[in-house]
Amino acid sequence: MNEPKKRLSWLGSVTSLLAVATCYGTLAAITLLSLIGVSVDIDEATLVKLITGLLVVALLGMVYSWRIH
């Protein structure tokens, strides 16, 4: 594997972890805030766009990594 491809081989894994952290991190934050009495209104469309974007980048990174192996 040459050097530029080796530098980007982590892209799929990192963005997958970011997508999971976005999903569960938001859920955990909202749960903790509601436990202390803070009400938060989240625009679900924005959250869906963020998670979808991260998953698309994760899939592209995985395909890229798969092609170089």
C-alpha positions as CSV (number, residue, x, y, z in Angstrom):
1,M,0.0,0.0,0.0
2,N,1.5,3.3,-1.0
3,E,1.7,6.3,1.4
4,P,-1.3,8.4,0.4
5,K,-3.6,5.4,0.5
6,K,-2.3,4.3,3.9
7,R,-3.0,7.8,5.4
8,L,-6.7,7.6,4.4
9,S,-7.3,3.9,5.4
10,W,-8.7,5.0,8.8
11,L,-11.4,7.2,7.3
12,G,-14.2,4.6,7.2
13,S,-13.6,3.5,10.8
14,V,-13.4,7.0,12.3
15,T,-16.5,8.2,10.6
16,S,-18.4,5.1,11.6
17,L,-17.5,5.8,15.2
18,L,-18.6,9.4,14.8
19,A,-22.0,8.4,13.4
20,V,-22.5,6.0,16.4
21,A,-21.3,8.7,18.8
22,T,-23.7,11.2,17.2
23,C,-26.7,8.9,17.6
24,Y,-26.0,7.6,21.1
25,G,-24.3,10.8,22.4
26,T,-27.3,12.9,21.5
27,L,-29.6,10.4,23.2
28,A,-27.5,10.3,26.3
29,A,-27.2,14.1,26.5
30,I,-30.9,14.6,26.1
31,T,-31.6,11.9,28.8
32,L,-29.1,13.5,31.3
33,L,-30.5,16.9,30.7
34,S,-34.1,15.8,31.2
35,L,-33.1,14.0,34.4
36,I,-32.0,17.4,35.8
37,G,-35.1,19.1,34.5
38,V,-33.8,20.8,31.4
39,S,-36.1,20.6,28.4
40,V,-34.4,20.6,25.0
41,D,-36.1,20.7,21.6
42,I,-34.0,19.2,18.9
43,D,-34.7,19.6,15.2
44,E,-34.8,16.0,14.1
45,A,-34.3,16.8,10.4
46,T,-30.9,18.4,11.2
47,L,-29.9,15.3,13.3
48,V,-30.9,13.0,10.5
49,K,-28.9,15.0,7.9
50,L,-25.8,14.9,10.2
51,I,-26.0,11.2,10.8
52,T,-26.7,10.4,7.1
53,G,-23.8,12.5,6.0
54,L,-21.5,10.7,8.5
55,L,-22.7,7.3,7.3
56,V,-22.2,8.2,3.7
57,V,-18.6,9.3,4.4
58,A,-18.1,6.1,6.4
59,L,-19.3,4.0,3.5
60,L,-17.1,5.8,1.1
61,G,-14.1,5.3,3.4
62,M,-14.9,1.6,3.8
63,V,-15.2,1.2,0.0
64,Y,-11.9,3.1,-0.5
65,S,-10.2,0.9,2.1
66,W,-11.6,-2.3,0.6
67,R,-10.4,-1.4,-2.9
68,I,-6.8,-0.9,-1.7
69,H,-6.7,-4.2,0.0
